[in-house]
Amino acid sequence: MRKRHSPKDRLITVALHVALAAGLFFAAFPIYWMLSSSFKSNTEIFALPPSVLPKAFTLEAYAAILGDPVKLRFFFNSYFVAGAVTVLTVLIALLAAYGFSRFNFRGKGSLNTLIISTQTIPPITLLIPFFGLVVSYGIFDTYVALILTYLVFTLPYAILLMTGYLNTLPRDLDEAVAVDGGSSWTALWRVIVPISLPGIVATSVYTFLLCWNEFLFALTLTKSTSMRTVPIGIQLLMGQHAFEWNQMMAMSVLGSLPLLLIYLVAQRFFLAGMTAGSVK
């Protein structure tokens, strides 16, 4: 027999759906406005009252971005720096996490506490010390400066994330490899890594997004236009006498698409990795 809902239950259900719809609108409307503005002319963006849909659909903002080698350089820099930091972070974090998860050594607890404590330091407090170090080592306005700086902020959390994931894997796997005559190195790369795909992907996505969106250190540790990243490139479109809002929106859309694709692909890997790991 079908259960009847009381008026109070129906009211709660309606209120919940209204709240969810309001939250969806609050989250989605800025994205829609960014996309819509990227297809408007700069003059139409400043028109009053503002139009929800472009009155004159145009691709001039995208043409200005994609046809300018200087602006395309911003995307290359972001991809290169974020990709390099992601690879290095995952590699180092995986090795460190395997050590924390599988071995006992002197100072393990203190080192783990030190890694956790680094997460409590606001990055902005390290801006001036990092700037001094980068200048003193002669790597100012280089990829090396950005990569090494970003590693400092991505590694601690990546190590904690990977350690927590490896702790969920049974030690019987390592013992089985040892019985077959394999070393810890063999256990790591031939057994642990293949079934740790969800943790590796999660760490990679977190690291890439953090590096791609970083603004403050990219602005401080670089000077030439050829070294600027996408967030800095968007800020450079804010001139002294004019704001290229349509180009800013177009660059924001182009900068967001890779992140969206990475998230969608990674989401599939999360599910596939978890099911494959349970079977293996």
C-alpha positions in Angstrom: 0.0 0.0 0.0 1.4 3.3 -1.0 2.2 5.6 1.9 0.5 9.0 1.9 2.5 12.0 2.6 1.2 14.6 5.1 0.9 18.3 4.1 3.9 18.9 6.3 6.1 16.4 4.4 5.0 17.9 1.1 5.8 21.3 2.3 9.3 20.2 3.4 9.8 18.5 0.0 8.8 21.7 -1.9 11.0 23.9 0.3 13.9 21.5 -0.2 13.5 21.6 -4.0 13.2 25.4 -3.9 16.4 25.7 -1.9 18.2 23.4 -4.2 17.0 25.3 -7.3 18.1 28.6 -5.7 21.5 27.1 -4.9 21.8 25.8 -8.5 20.9 29.2 -9.9 23.4 30.9 -7.5 26.2 28.6 -8.6 25.4 28.3 -12.3 24.4 31.9 -13.2 27.9 33.4 -12.9 29.2 30.7 -15.3 26.4 31.4 -17.7 27.1 35.1 -17.5 30.8 34.6 -18.2 29.9 32.4 -21.2 27.3 34.9 -22.5 29.6 37.9 -22.1 32.4 36.2 -24.0 30.1 36.3 -27.1 29.3 40.0 -26.8 31.1 43.0 -27.9 32.8 45.1 -25.3 30.3 47.9 -26.0 27.3 45.6 -25.5 28.7 44.5 -22.1 28.5 48.1 -20.8 25.0 48.6 -22.2 22.2 49.4 -19.8 20.1 47.6 -19.0 22.3 44.5 -19.5 21.1 41.8 -21.8 21.0 38.2 -20.6 21.5 36.9 -24.2 23.9 38.5 -26.7 22.1 40.8 -29.0 24.8 40.6 -31.6 26.5 37.2 -31.4 30.2 37.7 -32.1 33.5 35.7 -31.8 35.7 38.7 -31.8 36.9 38.1 -28.2 37.9 34.5 -29.0 39.6 35.6 -32.2 41.5 38.3 -30.3 42.7 35.6 -27.8 43.5 32.8 -30.1 45.0 35.1 -32.7 47.5 36.7 -30.3 50.7 34.7 -29.8 51.3 36.6 -26.5 48.0 35.5 -25.1 48.5 31.9 -26.3 51.8 32.0 -24.4 49.9 32.4 -21.2 48.1 29.1 -21.8 51.4 27.3 -22.7 53.0 28.6 -19.5 50.1 27.4 -17.3 50.0 24.0 -19.0 53.8 23.6 -18.7 54.1 24.7 -15.1 51.0 22.9 -13.9 51.9 19.7 -15.7 55.5 19.6 -14.5 54.4 20.3 -10.9 51.8 17.6 -11.1 54.2 14.9 -12.4 56.8 15.8 -9.8 54.3 16.0 -7.0 52.7 12.7 -7.7 56.1 10.9 -8.1 57.6 12.4 -4.9 54.4 12.0 -2.9 54.0 8.4 -4.0 57.5 7.5 -2.8 57.1 9.4 0.5 53.6 7.9 1.1 54.9 4.4 0.5 57.6 5.0 3.1 55.2 6.4 5.7 52.7 3.7 5.0 54.9 0.6 4.9 58.0 1.3 7.0 58.8 2.4 10.6 61.9 4.6 11.0 63.3 7.0 13.5 61.6 10.4 13.4 58.6 9.2 11.5 56.1 10.8 13.8 57.9 14.1 14.0 58.3 14.2 10.3 54.6 13.5 9.8 53.7 16.2 12.3 56.0 18.7 10.4 54.2 17.9 7.1 50.8 18.4 8.7 51.9 21.7 10.4 52.9 23.2 7.0 49.3 23.2 6.1 48.5 25.7 8.8 50.8 28.4 7.4 49.1 31.0 5.2 50.9 31.0 1.8 50.9 34.8 1.7 53.2 35.0 4.7 55.8 33.2 2.7 55.7 35.5 -0.3 58.5 37.8 0.6 60.9 35.0 1.8 60.2 33.1 -1.4 60.9 36.2 -3.5 64.2 36.7 -1.7 65.3 33.1 -2.2 64.3 33.1 -5.9 66.2 36.4 -6.5 69.3 35.2 -4.6 69.5 31.9 -6.5 69.1 33.7 -9.8 66.0 32.0 -11.0 63.6 34.9 -10.9 61.2 35.0 -13.9 61.9 31.4 -14.8 59.8 28.2 -14.9 62.1 26.7 -12.3 61.1 29.4 -9.8 57.4 28.7 -10.3 57.8 24.9 -10.3 59.9 24.8 -7.1 57.6 27.2 -5.3 54.4 25.3 -6.2 56.0 22.0 -5.1 56.4 23.5 -1.6 52.6 24.0 -1.4 51.4 20.9 -3.2 53.7 18.2 -1.7 52.5 18.2 1.9 48.8 17.7 1.2 49.7 15.2 -1.6 51.8 13.1 0.8 49.0 13.1 3.3 46.4 12.2 0.7 48.5 9.4 -0.8 49.6 8.0 2.7 46.0 7.8 3.7 45.1 5.9 0.6 48.0 3.5 0.8 47.1 2.8 4.4 43.8 1.3 3.2 45.7 -1.3 1.0 46.4 -4.6 2.8 50.0 -5.3 3.7 49.4 -8.9 2.4 50.2 -7.5 -1.0 53.7 -6.6 -0.1 54.2 -9.8 1.8 53.1 -11.8 -1.3 55.6 -10.0 -3.4 58.3 -10.7 -0.8 57.4 -14.4 -0.8 57.9 -14.5 -4.6 61.3 -12.9 -4.1 60.4 -9.4 -5.1 61.7 -6.3 -3.4 59.8 -3.4 -1.9 60.5 -1.4 -5.1 58.9 -4.2 -7.1 55.9 -4.2 -4.8 55.5 -0.5 -5.2 55.6 -0.3 -9.0 54.2 -3.7 -10.0 51.4 -4.0 -7.4 50.7 -0.9 -5.3 50.7 1.7 -8.1 48.3 -0.2 -10.5 45.7 -0.5 -7.7 46.3 3.0 -6.4 44.8 4.7 -9.5 42.0 6.5 -7.6 44.5 8.1 -5.1 46.9 9.0 -7.8 44.3 10.6 -10.0 42.8 12.5 -7.0 46.2 13.8 -6.1 47.0 14.8 -9.8 43.7 16.6 -10.2 44.2 18.5 -6.9 47.7 19.5 -7.8 46.9 20.6 -11.4 44.0 22.7 -10.3 46.0 24.4 -7.5 48.8 25.3 -9.9 46.5 26.4 -12.7 44.5 28.8 -10.5 47.5 30.2 -8.5 47.8 34.0 -8.9 49.8 35.6 -6.2 53.2 33.8 -6.6 52.9 33.7 -10.4 52.5 37.5 -10.3 55.4 38.1 -7.8 58.0 35.6 -9.2 57.6 36.5 -12.8 58.2 39.8 -14.6 58.2 39.4 -18.4 55.0 38.9 -20.4 56.4 35.7 -21.9 56.4 34.1 -18.4 52.9 35.1 -17.3 50.2 32.4 -16.7 46.5 32.5 -17.5 45.4 34.1 -14.3 47.9 36.9 -14.8 47.0 37.2 -18.4 43.3 37.8 -17.5 44.4 40.5 -15.1 46.6 42.2 -17.7 43.4 42.8 -19.8 42.4 45.3 -17.2 44.1 48.4 -18.6 44.5 51.8 -17.2 41.8 53.4 -19.4 39.7 50.4 -20.6 38.7 47.0 -19.5 38.5 44.3 -22.2 35.7 42.5 -20.5 34.7 40.3 -23.4 38.3 39.1 -23.8 38.6 38.5 -20.1 35.4 36.4 -20.2 36.7 34.5 -23.3 40.0 33.8 -21.7 38.2 32.6 -18.6 36.1 30.3 -20.6 39.1 28.9 -22.5 41.0 28.6 -19.2 38.1 26.7 -17.6 37.4 24.2 -20.4 40.6 22.2 -19.8 39.9 22.0 -16.1 36.3 20.8 -16.8 37.6 18.2 -19.2 40.2 17.0 -16.7 37.6 16.7 -14.0 35.2 14.7 -16.2 37.9 12.3 -17.3 39.2 12.0 -13.7 35.7 11.2 -12.5 35.6 8.2 -14.8 39.0 7.1 -13.5 37.8 7.3 -9.9 35.0 4.8 -10.5 37.1 2.5 -12.8 40.1 2.6 -10.4 38.1 1.7 -7.4 36.3 -1.3 -9.0 39.5 -2.6 -10.5 41.5 -2.2 -7.3 38.9 -4.2 -5.4 39.2 -7.1 -7.8 43.0 -7.1 -8.0 
